Amino acid sequence: MGRQETITIHRDEYKTLIRLIVEKRLESGLGQREVARRVKLPQATLWTIEKGDRRLDALEFLNLSIAIGFNPGELLEEVKRLHPEVYSSEDV
């Protein structure tokens, strides 16, 4: 299976994104339950996202950034920086 055929949640750059979100949550001192309450998701859903078993959609990502207090653009730039093999060309 090539990179384009790999399911998003199994790609390294997606795993990096989720890891960075969890790090931001932990740095903020917020627990999963509080973040889930702020974004109006069941805590179990947030748990499955953080575990990598459920795909995070764009609006959920934006809502998490607001609830946790991080800049979503900066986080995506960090993913891009950490995966130059994926994001160094125009063929993304």
Secondary structure, DSSP 8 states (H G I E B T S, - for coil): --GGGS-GGGSHHHHHHHHHHHHHHHHHT--HHHHHHHHT--HHHHHHHHHTSS---HHHHHHHHHHHT--HHHHHHHHHHH-HHHHSSS--
